[in-house]
């Protein structure tokens, strides 16, 4: 194995934590290997004042990094799995999925109030249509406000009293040592997570034996099984940030259960499906659950939302 591995990453605090974790693991696992980070600014990092759904969705955070992977400037890329589009460019693949952190969404509130205790008309910040739809389904009285920027910027919004509460991924807060700010981790029955939330995606080139060998020990089979099932669900729905879609799979090693959701943006209609299968058939199960949702009305919701955004 050549000794140097170049890792592509965004420059945010969380992205750098994730890339540095992968760097440390690769150097620990493979004697003599040294990794260096190449920070790449993505379109999503440059546009901070507009909701993601209005500027193109998930690919905003990965496109420039994938271009560096395809042209050989980097050997692998580290992303948050929930930022990954449903389809990867030709020539690239998911090289490894390490063990998942907490997949849940976290509520951070001004006065330590839980979700149920938030006052009527409370201002809640999130940039996610998935989150806002589920929040409004449970609490139509809430005022949803757009929340962008890095984690520190978002936390300030609530800590300084500009919002009553915000919703962030628990995983990012925990990875950065900011877990003490979490008021409540929302049960997945209340708030179904984004596809792949809490998991990392280490993206690599097809047919790169050197990097495949380096990444192999970082694959966590239960996480890979569940995340690929969730992504199969997303692929079947042609999902992106622009539509309220969530999915969460769990496995005991023998069976896998997946729950999937498609919602109206205002939360007035939430469609959910759940099913269980042999864990070896996780991706097929994700497809089945998505097809069932389509038949139940999700296809109509999705085509209308995408038409409105065209």
Long-range contacts (C-beta under 8 A, 24 or more apart in sequence): 1-30, 1-33, 1-210, 1-213, 1-214, 2-210, 3-32, 3-33, 3-34, 4-33, 4-34, 4-35, 4-36, 5-33, 5-34, 5-35, 5-36, 5-75, 5-76, 5-211, 5-214, 6-35, 6-36, 6-37, 6-38, 6-73, 6-74, 6-75, 6-76, 7-35, 7-36, 7-37, 7-38, 7-74, 7-75, 7-76, 7-77, 7-78, 8-37, 8-38, 8-40, 8-65, 8-68, 8-69, 8-73, 8-74, 8-76, 8-77, 8-78, 9-37, 9-38, 9-39, 9-40, 9-65, 9-77, 9-78, 10-39, 10-40, 10-41, 10-42, 10-45, 10-61, 10-65, 11-39, 11-40, 11-41, 11-45, 12-45, 12-150, 12-151, 13-150, 13-151, 13-152, 13-176, 14-80, 14-150, 14-151, 14-172, 14-175, 14-176, 15-78, 15-80, 17-175, 17-176, 18-78, 18-79, 18-80, 18-175, 18-200, 19-78, 21-175, 21-200, 22-76, 22-78, 22-98, 22-200, 22-202, 22-218, 25-98, 25-218, 26-214, 26-215, 26-218, 29-214, 29-217, 29-218, 30-214, 33-214, 38-68, 38-73, 38-74, 40-64, 40-65, 40-68, 40-74, 48-148, 48-149, 49-148, 50-148, 51-127, 51-146, 51-148, 52-127, 52-128, 52-148, 52-241, 52-242, 53-129, 53-241, 53-242, 53-309, 54-309, 56-242, 57-85, 57-240, 57-241, 57-242, 58-83, 58-84, 58-85, 58-240, 58-241, 59-85, 59-240, 60-241, 62-203, 65-203, 66-92, 66-203, 69-203, 69-204, 69-205, 70-205, 75-204, 75-208, 75-211, 76-202, 76-203, 76-204, 76-211, 76-215, 77-202, 77-203, 77-204, 78-200, 78-201, 78-202, 78-203, 79-200, 79-201, 79-203, 80-169, 80-172, 80-196, 80-199, 80-200, 80-201, 81-195, 81-196, 81-197, 81-198, 81-199, 81-200, 81-201, 81-227, 82-169, 82-193, 82-194, 82-195, 82-196, 82-197, 82-199, 83-201, 84-196, 84-201, 84-203, 84-231, 85-240, 86-231, 86-234, 86-235, 86-238, 86-239, 86-240, 87-235, 88-203, 91-205, 91-206, 92-203, 92-204, 92-205, 92-206, 93-203, 93-204, 93-205, 93-206, 94-201, 94-202, 94-203, 94-228, 95-202, 95-203, 95-204, 95-211, 95-212, 95-215, 96-202, 96-204, 96-215, 96-216, 96-218, 96-219, 97-199, 97-200, 97-201, 97-202, 97-219, 97-220, 97-223, 97-224, 97-227, 97-228, 98-199, 98-200, 98-202, 98-218, 98-219, 98-220, 98-223, 99-220, 99-222, 99-223, 100-171, 100-198, 100-199, 100-220, 100-223, 100-226, 100-227, 101-170, 101-171, 101-174, 101-175, 101-198, 101-199, 102-170, 102-171, 102-174, 102-185, 102-198, 103-170, 103-171, 103-188, 103-193, 103-197, 103-198, 103-199, 103-248, 104-170, 104-185, 104-186, 104-187, 104-188, 104-191, 104-193, 104-197, 104-198, 105-131, 105-167, 105-168, 105-169, 105-170, 105-185, 105-186, 105-191, 105-193, 105-197, 106-167, 106-168, 106-169, 106-170, 106-173, 106-182, 106-183, 106-184, 106-185, 106-186, 107-165, 107-166, 107-167, 107-182, 107-183, 107-184, 107-185, 107-186, 108-155, 108-158, 108-165, 108-166, 108-167, 108-168, 108-173, 108-181, 108-182, 108-183, 109-158, 109-164, 109-165, 109-183, 109-184, 110-158, 110-159, 110-161, 110-163, 110-164, 110-165, 112-183, 113-164, 113-165, 113-183, 114-183, 114-184, 115-139, 115-165, 115-184, 115-186, 115-190, 118-142, 118-164, 118-165, 119-164, 122-164, 122-165, 123-163, 123-164, 123-165, 124-163, 124-164, 124-165, 124-166, 124-167, 125-154, 125-157, 125-158, 125-163, 125-165, 125-166, 125-167, 126-166, 126-167, 128-167, 128-194, 128-241, 129-241, 129-242, 129-243, 129-244, 129-265, 130-192, 130-194, 130-244, 130-245, 130-246, 130-261, 130-263, 131-167, 131-191, 132-244, 132-265, 132-267, 133-244, 133-263, 133-264, 133-265, 133-266, 133-267, 133-270, 134-190, 134-191, 134-192, 134-244, 134-246, 134-261, 134-263, 134-267, 134-270, 135-167, 135-191, 135-267, 136-266, 136-267, 136-268, 137-263, 137-267, 137-268, 137-270, 138-190, 138-267, 140-267, 151-176, 151-178, 155-181, 167-191, 169-193, 169-194, 169-197, 169-198, 170-198, 171-197, 171-198, 188-248, 188-259, 191-246, 192-246, 192-247, 192-248, 192-259, 192-260, 192-261, 192-272, 193-246, 193-247, 193-248, 194-246, 195-227, 195-230, 195-231, 195-233, 195-234, 195-239, 195-245, 195-246, 195-247, 196-227, 196-230, 196-231, 197-248, 199-223, 199-227, 222-251, 222-253, 225-249, 225-251, 225-256, 225-279, 225-282, 226-250, 226-251, 226-256, 226-258, 226-282, 228-282, 228-283, 228-286, 229-256, 229-258, 229-282, 229-283, 229-285, 229-286, 230-258, 230-286, 231-283, 231-286, 232-282, 232-283, 232-284, 232-285, 232-286, 232-287, 232-290, 233-258, 233-260, 233-286, 233-287, 233-289, 233-290, 234-286, 234-290, 235-287, 236-286, 236-287, 236-290, 236-291, 236-294, 237-262, 237-290, 237-293, 237-294, 237-298, 237-302, 238-302, 242-305, 242-306, 242-309, 243-301, 243-302, 243-305, 243-306, 247-286, 247-289, 249-282, 249-285, 249-286, 251-279, 251-282, 252-279, 253-279, 254-278, 254-279, 255-279, 256-281, 256-282, 256-285, 258-282, 258-285, 258-286, 258-289, 259-289, 260-286, 260-289, 260-290, 260-293, 261-293, 262-293, 262-298, 262-301, 262-302, 263-301, 264-301, 265-305, 269-297, 269-301, 271-296, 271-297, 271-298, 271-301
